[in-house]
Amino acid sequence: MTKPAMTWTGRILSAIPVLMMTMSGVMKLSHSHDVVQGFGQFGFAESLLTPIGLIELACVVVYLIPRTALLGALLMVGYLGGAVVTHLRAGQGPMALAPFILGMMAVGGLWLREARLRELLPLRRDLPASAGAHERSRSSASASGSTATPLGSR
C-alpha cells in the first residue's frame, strides 16, 4: 500500500472512534432521559454523567492533535477498556465487543496515518537490501535453530 493510501486509510479508520466517542460524550453532557436511564443500568450515579462525558471528549481532543495523538490513543484505549469491563460486569458480553473494536480502530488508524509512528514501530523488520545471500541464509539457519549452542556457552 502506498504512503498516501495508508495515510487516508488511517484517517478514515481514526474517524470512526472519534465520531462515536464524540457522540457518546455529547449525549452524556445532554443528560437526556434515555441516557440517564441507560447509564443507571450500569450502576453509575447520574452525577457522574458530566465528568465522564468531559473525560471522553478530552480523550478525543488529545487524540486529534497530531503532536499528542499517541497519548490520545493511549487515553482512548484506557477509556474504552473501562467500557469493556463495564459491559461485561453488567452482563452484556456481546456489547463489550464494540468498545474493544473502537480501541483497535483508534490504534490502527493512528499507526496507519502517522508515518513517524510506522518508522518507530515497524510491524516487520526486513534485512537491508545490501545484505548478501550468505547473510540471509545464515540468519534463516539461526532462526530455525540449526546453529544450536550448549546452554552453558551462551
Secondary structure as UniProt FT lines:
FT   HELIX           3..30
FT   HELIX           33..41
FT   TURN            42..43
FT   HELIX           46..48
FT   HELIX           49..64
FT   HELIX           66..68
FT   HELIX           69..89
FT   TURN            90..91
FT   HELIX           94..96
FT   HELIX           97..113
FT   HELIX           115..120
FT   TURN            129..130
FT   HELIX           133..144
FT   TURN            145..147
FT   HELIX           151..153
//
